[in-house]
């Protein structure tokens, strides 16, 4: 039997063949120690969310927006470093504070995501957009994670950087910084936040899908796929191995408390254009390709498009929800689709992290100085080449 082709974004024909083989092949007995099912609001199908989408949207009133602007101005007037922004110095009235705390509840204990609508980023300077965004997140999930491999930066600009360079340089960009589609993946953080400063002319739709639903479907039909995902994988960093060696960890983690979480992407296994997996690494196995195809198919089947446009902020439980993106076009010269990304954590709600993921969690949410403190760099404006330092890009 010929080996299954491996690519970052598998074809529809490949996925259809995969599912046909699942349906006609024998079901393997579940011999893992994983839970038999996940009974949680985080486990949802497309139909569930289509019926519930209104519960996943927080619409800001004009008064709410004015209140947020006043809070941002008040924070700026205090000349406090952005790293010290908090619910205590970005002051909001009780009703709005409670609404934003409800976003955290929805992320950790509800459907796993919320879209906040109502801001107009064209009204603000780059600096003010960051302040108002950071102020909102301070009430939702106040702890920031490092996004870059050097563990310094906590704010990332997601743009089509490949459209601004030569074809040779464009081929070296990671999937998230092109105008192509993104396969379903996690960013390997706790709460992923994205603020849309601008959107594409056409396409660029973000989709979310429940990893908990994926788990429940696979544990009932293809438990061997979950076993493969919970094995240790060798992930390429596409960087200098003397500084950033390959990472060995599972794609699926289980804690002794029964918590399940995913840190998943095809990119370190399949590569992308000019970033190809190092042939010196352990070859990708047929079982791993089967598992990745099963993830892509099942997540796409249950996916819903986010009702998310210019000025909107989405918060996603990245441990239990995967996201993807359609390809897009930008009509005007220069960068158009422009997102600001945070990795967040709410210490009041965060889960017990499985042992197999603790090293990574400590890396992004822990200290980065010899004194055991955090020194954070905030990239207020996009500069060409910034994207080459980011840790997870699709």
NORHU-V844725 format. One record per residue. N is the residue number from 1. RES is the residue in one small letter. SS is DSSP state (hx for helix, st for strand, lp for the rest). PHI is phi in whole degrees, -180 to 180 (* if undefined). Layout:
N,RES,SS,PHI  N,RES,SS,PHI
This chain:
1,x,lp,*  2,x,lp,-67  3,x,lp,-67  4,x,lp,-72  5,x,lp,-64  6,x,lp,-112  7,x,lp,-145  8,x,lp,-64  9,x,lp,-119  10,x,lp,-67  11,x,lp,-73  12,x,hx,-62  13,x,hx,-64  14,x,hx,-64  15,x,hx,-67  16,x,hx,-63  17,x,hx,-65  18,x,hx,-62  19,x,hx,-67  20,x,hx,-61  21,x,hx,-67  22,x,hx,-65  23,x,hx,-71  24,x,hx,-98  25,x,lp,-86  26,x,lp,-72  27,x,lp,-82  28,x,lp,-84  29,x,lp,-64  30,x,lp,-79  31,x,lp,-115  32,x,lp,-88  33,x,lp,-100  34,x,lp,-77  35,x,lp,-58  36,x,lp,-75  37,x,lp,-166  38,x,lp,-116  39,x,lp,-94  40,x,lp,-157  41,x,lp,-61  42,x,lp,-71  43,x,lp,-93  44,x,lp,-141  45,x,lp,-100  46,x,hx,-58  47,x,hx,-62  48,x,hx,-57  49,x,hx,-74  50,x,hx,-60  51,x,hx,-81  52,x,hx,-111  53,x,hx,-55  54,x,hx,-61  55,x,hx,-78  56,x,hx,-102  57,x,st,-125  58,x,st,-113  59,x,st,-94  60,x,lp,-81  61,x,lp,-79  62,x,hx,-60  63,x,hx,-67  64,x,hx,-61  65,x,hx,-63  66,x,hx,-62  67,x,hx,-66  68,x,hx,-64  69,x,hx,-63  70,x,hx,-66  71,x,hx,-65  72,x,hx,-66  73,x,hx,-64  74,x,hx,-63  75,x,hx,-66  76,x,hx,-60  77,x,hx,-65  78,x,lp,-84  79,x,lp,54  80,x,lp,-91  81,x,lp,-59  82,x,hx,-58  83,x,hx,-63  84,x,hx,-101  85,x,lp,-64  86,x,lp,-155  87,x,lp,-67  88,x,lp,-80  89,x,lp,-111  90,x,lp,-109  91,x,lp,-85  92,x,lp,-127  93,x,lp,-67  94,x,hx,-59  95,x,hx,-65  96,x,hx,-76  97,x,hx,-60  98,x,hx,-65  99,x,hx,-61  100,x,hx,-73  101,x,hx,-65  102,x,hx,-64  103,x,hx,-64  104,x,hx,-62  105,x,hx,-58  106,x,hx,-63  107,x,hx,-67  108,x,hx,-86  109,x,hx,-130  110,x,lp,-112  111,x,lp,-77  112,x,lp,100  113,x,st,-156  114,x,st,-147  115,x,st,-108  116,x,st,-98  117,x,st,-118  118,x,lp,133  119,x,lp,-82  120,x,lp,-124  121,x,hx,-65  122,x,hx,-71  123,x,hx,-77  124,x,lp,-118  125,x,lp,-75  126,x,hx,-55  127,x,hx,-65  128,x,hx,-70  129,x,hx,-60  130,x,hx,-67  131,x,hx,-64  132,x,hx,-68  133,x,hx,-65  134,x,hx,-65  135,x,hx,-66  136,x,hx,-63  137,x,hx,-66  138,x,hx,-63  139,x,hx,-91  140,x,hx,-92  141,x,lp,-151  142,x,lp,-78  143,x,st,-93  144,x,st,-96  145,x,lp,-112  146,x,lp,-76  147,x,lp,-102  148,x,st,-107  149,x,lp,-67  150,x,lp,-84  151,x,lp,58  152,x,lp,-132  153,x,st,-98  154,x,lp,-117  155,x,lp,-131  156,x,st,-119  157,x,st,-101  158,x,st,-99  159,x,lp,-139  160,x,lp,-83  161,x,hx,-65  162,x,hx,-66  163,x,hx,-78  164,x,hx,-109  165,x,lp,-131  166,x,lp,-67  167,x,hx,-60  168,x,hx,-65  169,x,hx,-72  170,x,hx,-61  171,x,lp,-66  172,x,lp,-91  173,x,lp,-79  174,x,lp,-74  175,x,hx,-54  176,x,hx,-65  177,x,hx,-110  178,x,lp,-125  179,x,lp,-102  180,x,lp,-88  181,x,lp,-73  182,x,st,-111  183,x,st,-70  184,x,st,-62  185,x,st,-161  186,x,lp,-112  187,x,lp,-95  188,x,lp,66  189,x,lp,-136  190,x,lp,-94  191,x,st,-120  192,x,st,-92  193,x,st,-119  194,x,st,-133  195,x,st,-114  196,x,st,-87  197,x,st,-69  198,x,st,-160  199,x,lp,-123  200,x,lp,-71  201,x,lp,-65  202,x,st,-138  203,x,st,76  204,x,lp,73  205,x,lp,-72  206,x,st,-94  207,x,st,-117  208,x,st,-123  209,x,st,-152  210,x,st,-81  211,x,hx,-69  212,x,hx,-68  213,x,hx,-65  214,x,hx,-54  215,x,hx,-59  216,x,hx,-63  217,x,hx,-71  218,x,hx,-74  219,x,hx,-66  220,x,hx,-87  221,x,hx,-121  222,x,lp,-135  223,x,hx,-61  224,x,hx,-65  225,x,hx,-67  226,x,hx,-64  227,x,hx,-63  228,x,hx,-62  229,x,hx,-64  230,x,hx,-89  231,x,lp,-73  232,x,lp,-86  233,x,st,-111  234,x,st,-98  235,x,st,-106  236,x,lp,-74  237,x,lp,-97  238,x,lp,57  239,x,lp,-128  240,x,lp,-62  241,x,lp,-66  242,x,lp,-68  243,x,lp,-108  244,x,lp,-132  245,x,lp,-68  246,x,lp,-54  247,x,st,-105  248,x,st,-115  249,x,st,-164  250,x,lp,-74  251,x,lp,-92  252,x,st,-127  253,x,st,-120  254,x,st,-131  255,x,lp,-93  256,x,lp,-70  257,x,lp,-89  258,x,lp,91  259,x,lp,-72  260,x,st,-116  261,x,st,-149  262,x,st,-112  263,x,lp,-128  264,x,lp,-133  265,x,lp,-163  266,x,lp,-76  267,x,hx,-55  268,x,hx,-66  269,x,hx,-96  270,x,hx,-93  271,x,lp,71  272,x,st,-160  273,x,lp,49  274,x,lp,-76  275,x,st,-102  276,x,lp,-107  277,x,lp,-58  278,x,lp,-65  279,x,lp,-66  280,x,lp,-77  281,x,lp,-78  282,x,lp,-57  283,x,lp,-60  284,x,lp,-70  285,x,lp,-86  286,x,hx,-61  287,x,hx,-61  288,x,hx,-70  289,x,hx,-65  290,x,hx,-57  291,x,hx,-64  292,x,hx,-65  293,x,hx,-66  294,x,hx,-64  295,x,hx,-63  296,x,hx,-61  297,x,hx,-64  298,x,hx,-68  299,x,hx,-66  300,x,hx,-65  301,x,hx,-62  302,x,lp,-100  303,x,lp,-74  304,x,st,-128  305,x,st,-75  306,x,lp,-74  307,x,lp,-78  308,x,lp,-137  309,x,lp,-134  310,x,lp,-56  311,x,lp,92  312,x,lp,-89  313,x,st,-122  314,x,st,-114  315,x,st,-115  316,x,st,-130  317,x,st,-71  318,x,lp,-74  319,x,lp,-82  320,x,lp,-126  321,x,st,-131  322,x,st,-102  323,x,st,-135  324,x,st,-145  325,x,st,-148  326,x,lp,-84  327,x,lp,-67  328,x,st,-150  329,x,st,-126  330,x,lp,-123  331,x,lp,-87  332,x,lp,-94  333,x,lp,-67  334,x,lp,84  335,x,lp,-73  336,x,lp,-120  337,x,lp,-64  338,x,st,-145  339,x,st,-115  340,x,st,-105  341,x,st,-117  342,x,st,-121  343,x,st,-103  344,x,st,-120  345,x,st,-154  346,x,lp,-107  347,x,lp,-60  348,x,lp,-78  349,x,lp,-129  350,x,lp,-62  351,x,lp,-80  352,x,lp,-73  353,x,lp,-85  354,x,lp,-57  355,x,hx,-55  356,x,hx,-69  357,x,hx,-112  358,x,hx,-62  359,x,hx,-60  360,x,hx,-68  361,x,hx,-62  362,x,hx,-64  363,x,hx,-66  364,x,hx,-92  365,x,hx,-107  366,x,lp,-90  367,x,lp,-70  368,x,lp,-131  369,x,lp,-123  370,x,lp,-60  371,x,lp,-83  372,x,lp,80  373,x,lp,-113  374,x,lp,-113  375,x,lp,-111  376,x,lp,-106  377,x,st,-110  378,x,lp,-110  379,x,lp,-87  380,x,lp,-66  381,x,lp,-117  382,x,lp,-73  383,x,lp,-127  384,x,lp,-54  385,x,lp,96  386,x,hx,-55  387,x,hx,-64  388,x,hx,-71  389,x,hx,-99  390,x,st,-73  391,x,lp,-77  392,x,lp,-127  393,x,lp,-133  394,x,lp,119
